[in-house]
Structure formats: structure tokens, C-alpha cells
């Protein structure tokens, strides 16, 4: 826990989850032309709930089910992945701004 503040701790864990999701989504893009590759993701909403309830839990990477596949068995769509990356970046930026705001409040309280 950062300075004994549960909000800061939660924000830090959510940022780490967004960073992990970014790596997973980037992996999907890197494998967009790999035959048989199946799209992976992390449900940020589910992870928010898990992180709020269970400190230190590692994000769960899931294989997306029910997506249409190309004839080579790959189910990654580049446009969809880029959209998910953009959304994930906004979530990370939001968490970063909230963390900066919380830290500024702590600094003001200490001075």
C-alpha cells in the first residue's frame, strides 16, 4: 500500500493492469498474420472488480471466444485491436491523472 492509502494502492494496481493489457493487445497485433493465433485480452472491468477485492492479484489473460476466424484460424482484426489499444490508453491516462491528483493532495496536506 502506498503511504497507507488504499485509493493510491488501487490506482497503482489498475495502472499495472492497463499496462499488462497493453502488452497483451500488442501481442495480438504482432500476431495478426500468424496462422492459428487466437486473440487474447484482459477484461479491464472484471480486473477492476478483482483488484478492488483482492490486492496483488495478477490480471487474468483470457482467449476471446466466439469471434469469427479467417480460413487460417486467426481471429485477430487489426482495426479492433487498435480500438482496444486506444481505449486502454485512455484508461491508463485516467488512472495516471487520478494518481497525480491524489499525490498532489497528499503533498498539500503535508505542507
C-alpha positions in Angstrom: 0.0 0.0 0.0 1.4 3.4 -0.9 1.7 5.5 2.3 -1.1 3.5 3.8 -3.6 5.0 1.3 -5.9 2.4 -0.2 -7.0 4.7 -3.1 -3.4 5.2 -4.2 -2.8 1.5 -3.9 -5.8 0.6 -6.0 -4.9 3.2 -8.7 -1.4 1.8 -8.9 -2.8 -1.8 -9.4 -5.3 -0.6 -12.0 -2.4 1.2 -13.9 -0.4 -2.0 -13.7 -3.4 -3.9 -15.2 -3.7 -1.4 -18.0 0.0 -1.8 -18.7 -0.4 -5.6 -18.8 -3.4 -5.3 -21.1 -1.3 -3.1 -23.4 1.3 -5.9 -23.7 -1.4 -8.5 -24.5 -3.1 -6.3 -27.1 0.3 -5.5 -28.7 1.0 -9.2 -28.8 -2.3 -9.7 -30.7 -1.2 -7.1 -33.3 2.2 -8.7 -33.6 0.4 -12.0 -34.4 -2.2 -10.6 -36.8 -0.8 -12.7 -39.7 0.1 -15.8 -37.6 -2.0 -18.8 -38.8 -4.0 -20.3 -35.9 -3.3 -17.4 -33.5 -6.2 -16.8 -31.2 -6.9 -13.3 -29.8 -6.1 -12.7 -26.1 -7.4 -10.0 -23.8 -7.8 -8.9 -20.3 -11.3 -7.7 -19.2 -10.4 -4.4 -17.6 -13.9 -4.1 -16.0 -13.5 -7.5 -14.4 -10.0 -6.8 -13.3 -11.2 -3.5 -11.6 -13.6 -5.6 -9.5 -10.9 -8.2 -8.7 -8.3 -5.6 -7.9 -10.7 -3.8 -5.5 -11.4 -7.1 -3.7 -8.1 -8.9 -3.9 -4.9 -6.9 -3.6 -1.9 -8.3 -5.5 -4.0 -10.5 -7.9 -2.3 -10.9 -11.3 -4.5 -9.9 -14.3 -6.2 -12.9 -15.9 -5.5 -13.2 -19.6 -8.4 -14.8 -21.5 -8.7 -16.2 -25.0 -11.6 -14.5 -26.8 -14.4 -16.9 -27.7 -17.0 -16.6 -30.4 -15.0 -14.4 -32.7 -15.1 -15.2 -36.4 -11.9 -16.6 -37.7 -10.2 -16.3 -41.1 -9.6 -19.5 -43.1 -6.1 -19.8 -41.4 -7.7 -19.9 -38.0 -6.5 -16.5 -36.8 -9.2 -14.3 -35.2 -7.3 -11.0 -34.8 -8.8 -7.9 -36.5 -6.3 -5.1 -36.7 -8.9 -2.3 -36.6 -10.5 -3.9 -33.5 -7.1 -4.2 -31.8 -6.2 -0.6 -32.5 -9.5 0.5 -31.0 -8.9 -1.6 -27.9 -5.4 -0.1 -27.6 -6.8 3.4 -27.8 -9.4 2.7 -25.2 -6.8 1.1 -22.9 -4.5 4.1 -23.3 -7.3 6.4 -22.2 -8.0 4.2 -19.1 -4.3 4.3 -18.3 -4.1 8.1 -18.7 -7.2 8.5 -16.5 -5.6 6.4 -13.7 -2.4 8.3 -14.1 -4.1 11.7 -13.7 -6.1 10.4 -10.7 -2.8 9.2 -9.1 -1.1 12.5 -9.8 -4.1 14.3 -8.2 -4.0 12.1 -5.2 -0.3 12.6 -4.7 -0.7 16.4 -5.0 -3.4 16.3 -2.3 -1.0 14.4 -0.1 1.8 16.9 -0.7 -0.6 19.8 0.1 -1.7 18.0 3.3 1.9 17.5 4.4 2.9 21.2 3.8 
